Amino acid sequence: MKAAIYSRKSRFTGKGDSIENQIQLCMDYAKSIGIEDFYIYEDEGFSGSNIDRPQFKKMMQDAKDKKFNYLICYRLDRISRNVSDFSTLIEKLNKLDISFISIKEQFDTSTPMGRAMMFISSVFAQLERETIAERVKDNMYELARSGRWLGGKTPHGFNSERITFLDENLKERSMYKLQVNDEQMEIVKLIYNKYLEFRSLSKLYKYVYHNSIRGPHGGKFDPSSLSRILRNPAYVKANDKILKYLRDNGMEVIGTPDGKCGILTYAKNTSDSIAAIAKHLGVIEPEIWLKTQNQLDKNRDKAPRIATGKTALLSGLIKCGKCGANMRITYKGKKTDKDLKYYYVCGTKKTLGVDGCNCKNLNGPLVESLVVDKIKNCDLESIISAFDSNKIKIDYAFNDLHSETDLLKNKVLEKEKLINNLIKELAKNTGSIASDYIISQVESLNNEISILKSKIDDLESSDINTSSDCFNLDIIVSNLKKFNNEVDNASLDDKRLLLSTIIDSIIWDSSLGDLNIIYMGAEIDDSVSLNN
């Protein structure tokens, strides 16, 4: 009797169920039932979300060659976390007359009860994962319905601000809301006004481009980013007419408008999209926002095109590495063609030609397949480690920022006390020569206080931006796991929703032929080469 011992671990550790420990436990068990000859198969650094692993493939080939009678593993999930893959494996082993043993769960397919219990266990394991993922999704929707800012990319013209409140148990909690950034919001107002003047997105883009009007962090706007600003109800002072427009466009609308607050949307490009009255103040008047939407709708109807929503998975995520513009969808062939080809093209290149940018185009289906496969097979533990590392850095940053802020606030208090004392002296010396000196000292202290308060505002703004980086990291990690487990059977809308919660952006470096996948909330990226 011979046995194959299979062990797998996503990444190297020296703890617990390491590769070595798994093998030793399996060998001890095999010897206890009279098996002395072994074939050892080790896959270290591979996820259990699929069975595309080198040693696993070698083991299955050896199984076909009848080299062993038993397959022994430490635990069911060392083989696969996917019920479909697992049941296929057991079916193949049964046909080859090979028994499967999991020593942790004490399952042995050489007995009918062992086979039944093993399948029940694997089904419940997948059910548990899917239930957790569904609960995460439900919680996100509940938060969205409250009008809370859920983190992610802050709309141009706003900052993300952390606020504290007491829950029903009088425990202090924190949440995030959008706060108007006056300098950036002036650009947003200009974009709305100029669009209504030109009545054309391409003319607006050319105006912004030639006048060197910059977006977030000094980056360039492209037609897609301009369109997102014009379509975003976060900017509008919501009223009943705004809610009716959103409702007519298939969104679930929540809340009562007061003519002051903006609207936040969640899962906007899916069938379960939500629009909720938000906590922040709107800026664009409802009449202007509705005129903008009507003009955008009119232009869309005048020049109908195939909806990228029915084809393109990565719209809004892929950016040109040369100019920073969003990659846009373009089609090759007639619209009536059954297998219509589509490509991702740099937005600057599409509007201004190669003089604007000479970035190479991307084959749509090919790049989407490569990106999905890369994320499915990512080293999840390394990404979680990067999240944790980022969180530690943020904690240190919090402490440093708070210490410096407290120091400056104490200086403000000291100078305010000095001013109060000087004012008391001034009251005693009105009309004297000393009064001029006292007034001069008060003015000087007031100037110093203004400078200190400006520094405090800058530090607190950094605190807000830093804290928002680690917001909902646990949810992001959960969605990464959900993506790995469910992407193969998910609808296009669900794939997009999952991608939007785990991927910050994908940068296309056409000179090197690399796609850099940047995960949200972690200082880590994954590269996919199109040159292979």
Secondary structure, 3 states (H helix, E strand, C coil): CEEEEEEEECCCCCCCCCHHHHHHHHHHHHHHCCCCEEEEEEEECCCCCCCCCHHHHHHHHHHHCCCCCEEEECCHHHHCCCHHHHHHHHHHHHHCCCEEEECCCCEECCCHHHHHHHHHHHHHHHHHHHHHHHHHHHHHHHHHHCCCCCCCCCCCCEEEEEEEEECCCCCEEEEEEEEECHHHHHHHHHHHHHHHHHCCHHHHHHHHHHCCCECHHHCECCHHHHHHHHHCHHHECCCHHHHHHHHHCCCEEECCCCCCEEEEEECCCCCCCEEEEEEEECCECHHHHHHHHHHHHHHHHHCCCCCHHHCCCCCCCEEECCCCCEEEEEEECCCCCCCCEEEEEEHHHHHHCCCCCCCCCEEHHHHHHHHHHHHHCCCHHHHHHHHHHHHHHHHHHHHHHHHHHHHHHHHHHHHHHHHHHHHHHHHHCCCCHHHHHHHHHHHHHHHHHHHHHHHHHHHHHHHHHHHHHCCCHHHHHHHHHHHHHHHHHCCHHHHHHHHHHHEEEEEEECCCCEEEEEECCCCCEEEEECCC
